[in-house]
Amino acid sequence: MKIVILDRDTLSPQTVLRTPSFRHEIQSWGRTAAEEVADRIADADIVVLNKVKLTAEAIATAHKLRLVAIAATGTDNVDIAACQARGIVVSNIRNYAVNTVPEHTFALIFALRRSICAYREAVRRGRWQEAQQFCFFDYPIKDLAGSTIGIIGDGVLGQAVANMARGLGMRVIFAGYKGHSGLGSLYVPFEQTLAEADILTLHCPLLPETRNMIGAPEFALMRRKPLLINTARGGLVDESAVGPALEAGHISGAGFDVVMTEPPAPDHPLMKLVDRNDFILTPHVAWASDEAVQGLADQLIDNIEAFVRGEPANRV
């Protein structure tokens, strides 16, 4: 059975991909360009990919293909309908990032809420000596205890963030689906969440109904000037509206780990904000603790072995 890995470089070098327990041949590519996909998977039984796009056209040329094993949770880079039409199983990775993403979320929250980056830069340029006293107060510092965190997305990651927030003495509210009402007492209406939150954090998938779910109209509803944190998916926020929202004071800061196009072009709207003290952009690494990536790799091989045994796991 031939296994083709299309983008091994998207897993860290120290991550170990254990050898599958069945007879196999592996062909591993560090990266694969769009125009190379069809040729590289032409005789594959199993294709492993993370962010490479697998289109219907490429799938049509892979006559032996039986399993697409996605080394991630998101599946929008694979034409699921084309796989379904061919009877090709698609599996993904689940619940591996339950510590690393919430921890990164709070790393961004703490850094912004306490102006860590701004104070570090001030110390670097000599402001402490210039102040001529034991401290200085150039940038805002706010506690998390007693503040309200609005969580958009109530899955495993959203719940883990909620648990951390409660441990810090925060009030937790989960936003209802945008444009829906009557979802019950566990949810606060979407627009009300925007108005009440001191911190808004996104933990939902990118779907047609969630694309650009936060843009200029939503920023205008944010009465408490919250921090906006996105460690979920690029495209959930209208990225061109973030800079104007910061300038207008609709939000007090923003931390993004994801961008619609990765890597972003130098003139991308978020790249234009990276010198601001109230904005942090990290390169899609919230998921990437050593422990989480190794867990992902182990689950990936588990999925492949389960399929070969005739017991598909984590089937999309």
Phi, psi and omega in degrees: 000128184263127177250127177244122177257121189269335183213064181301331183292349178279355169254141187300150183301329182280354179285132182261122170265106184292156182286126178302152188277356181252166179294131186199168170232134179244132171240117187244129177245137177295314178219156178220122177282160184305320183284352180262348189299307186302317181293321185285335181257007188304323182243026182273141169273324182229131176245130176249129179209160177245292183245353178299138178278130178247103186269167177300324181295317179291320179299323182297334181272349184264083191288340180263354189297130182236333182219133168250112182257107182274128180271048182192173176275318181294144184236006187288352177273357180244135176284092184296321181297320179294322177295316180299319181297330180267355184076022179274128179283138174240127177240155177224181183255139185227142169060023180274341189254025188294339175258314190293318181290313176300322179296319178294321177304313181285334173300316177294318180298310180299315183300319181282318184295329182251010176055040184300313182295320180295316179292322178299315180295322179296318177297318181300323183269007172094013183295328182296314178295323180295327181293332177059032172207179191288344178205174173213163193234048187285335187230152184292145175228123182230140174287157172272327181303131179087351179271168183251127175252124176261122184251124178255105186116116187246030176279200184303316183287318177299320179292323178294320176297319179298318180296318177297318182297318179298322178297337179266006178080025181266153170276130184250129171231140176257129180284138170289168180295137180300130179083004180240152176227172177070032182271359176102173188287347180284346185239146172257135180310146187306309183294325178293323177299316179301323184282330187263342189280140168272336176221132175245128180229137187257131179215049183232161180284162174270111180231166177307324182278349178253353179297130181054038180293340174238119179216199184305316180298322180288321177302323182293342180273354188275086188292330186266011178051060188285166162284144174245123182239128176232101173248019186262276182218142170296145180100346175290332180245140171292101190294335178287346182266352185291312180302309177301326178293322176293316181297321183279351181078016176291330174231152182268350178178167180212140175233121182239136172248354185225149180222151182303316177245121185238128356287153179287150175293155180304333181262014177298145182306324180285329177294333179287351183257357192292344177270358180281145177288339184259018180219136176229130175238119176249153192274061176053054182240008179301328182278352205256028171298153180305318183294318182291317182293322176294321176297321176299312182298319179295319179293325177301311179293324175302316180298317181295314181295322178296320178298314181296328176286352183086019181231067185308134180245152177052041182288132180282000000 
